[in-house]
Amino acid sequence: EEVHVPPARNVAPAGEKLVPVSELPAWTHDAFRGMKTLNRVQSKMANVALQTNENLLLCAPTGAGKTNVAMLSILSVLGQYRSEDADAGGTAMDVDDGDGEAGTRNPHDGKFDLSSFKIIYVAPMKA
């Protein structure tokens, strides 16, 4: 006997708000280039991932947006080492990689002390 179970319908609850990328700090926008809003999973996790130092454990199906939640956490760390005067103006992002010379990497303002932290991202592998 063969039984077919239809997939569950993914219906967003009334009043659920997706976080627009434009509401994230301006210096983070390039990380989400081409996206207008975060998806449902990313929107629920955005505040804790970007605005706190809390540990996270996110379990979600393939394609649910876990990688962009990891990016929000990476941006949170970068934000901790972003200079206070980064929003004062300028035309390029200065990156301090510890060699004493600043390099231009992106068309956004900001200076990051890259010698003060490390980020390790373990990429998912296909089974």
C-alpha positions in Angstrom: 0.0 0.0 0.0 1.3 3.5 -0.9 0.4 6.5 1.2 1.1 10.1 0.1 1.3 12.7 2.8 1.1 16.2 1.4 3.7 18.7 2.7 2.6 21.0 5.5 1.6 24.5 4.4 3.9 27.2 5.6 1.5 29.9 6.7 2.9 33.0 8.5 0.9 34.0 11.6 -1.0 37.2 11.3 1.0 40.2 12.4 4.4 38.5 11.9 6.9 41.1 10.6 9.9 40.3 8.4 12.9 42.5 9.2 13.8 44.8 6.3 17.5 44.8 5.6 17.2 48.6 5.6 16.4 48.5 9.3 19.8 46.8 10.0 22.8 49.1 10.6 23.9 50.6 7.3 27.4 49.1 7.4 25.8 45.6 7.4 23.8 46.1 4.2 26.4 44.7 1.8 26.2 41.3 3.6 22.6 41.0 2.4 23.0 42.6 -1.0 20.0 41.7 -3.2 17.7 41.0 -0.3 14.9 43.4 0.8 13.9 41.5 3.9 15.2 38.7 6.1 13.1 35.6 6.0 10.9 34.3 8.9 13.7 32.4 10.7 16.2 35.2 10.2 13.7 37.8 11.3 13.0 35.9 14.5 16.7 35.5 15.3 18.0 38.9 14.0 17.8 40.8 17.3 19.6 38.1 19.4 22.1 37.3 16.7 23.1 40.9 15.9 22.5 42.8 19.1 23.6 40.5 21.8 26.5 38.2 22.8 24.2 35.3 23.6 25.1 31.8 22.4 22.7 30.4 19.8 21.7 27.0 18.7 19.5 27.1 15.6 18.0 23.9 14.2 16.1 24.3 11.0 15.7 22.5 7.7 18.0 23.0 4.7 17.2 26.4 3.0 15.6 27.9 6.1 18.2 30.7 6.4 20.7 29.4 9.0 23.7 30.7 7.1 22.4 34.3 7.2 21.7 34.0 10.9 25.4 33.0 11.2 26.3 36.1 9.2 24.3 38.2 11.6 26.4 36.7 14.5 29.6 37.4 12.5 28.4 41.0 12.0 27.8 41.3 15.7 31.4 40.5 16.4 32.6 42.9 13.7 30.4 45.6 15.3 32.1 45.1 18.7 35.5 45.9 17.0 34.2 48.7 14.8 35.6 52.1 15.7 33.4 54.7 17.4 34.1 57.3 14.8 33.1 55.0 11.9 29.8 56.8 11.3 31.5 60.2 11.2 31.9 60.3 7.5 34.4 59.3 4.8 34.3 57.4 1.6 35.9 54.0 2.3 36.1 51.3 5.0 39.6 51.3 6.5 40.6 47.8 7.7 43.3 47.5 10.3 44.7 44.0 9.8 47.6 44.6 12.2 50.2 45.4 9.6 50.1 49.2 10.4 48.6 50.0 7.1 44.9 50.6 6.4 43.5 49.0 3.3 40.3 49.9 1.4 37.9 47.0 1.0 34.3 48.4 0.8 32.5 51.6 -0.1 31.2 51.9 3.5 32.5 53.8 6.4 34.1 52.1 9.3 37.3 50.8 10.8 37.7 47.3 12.2 40.5 46.1 14.4 41.0 42.8 12.7 43.9 41.8 14.9 41.7 41.8 18.1 39.4 38.8 17.2 39.0 35.7 15.1 35.9 34.3 13.5 35.7 30.6 12.6 32.8 29.6 10.4 32.3 25.9 9.8 30.5 25.6 6.4 27.8 22.9 6.1 28.6 19.9 4.0 26.2 18.1 1.8 25.4 14.6 3.0 
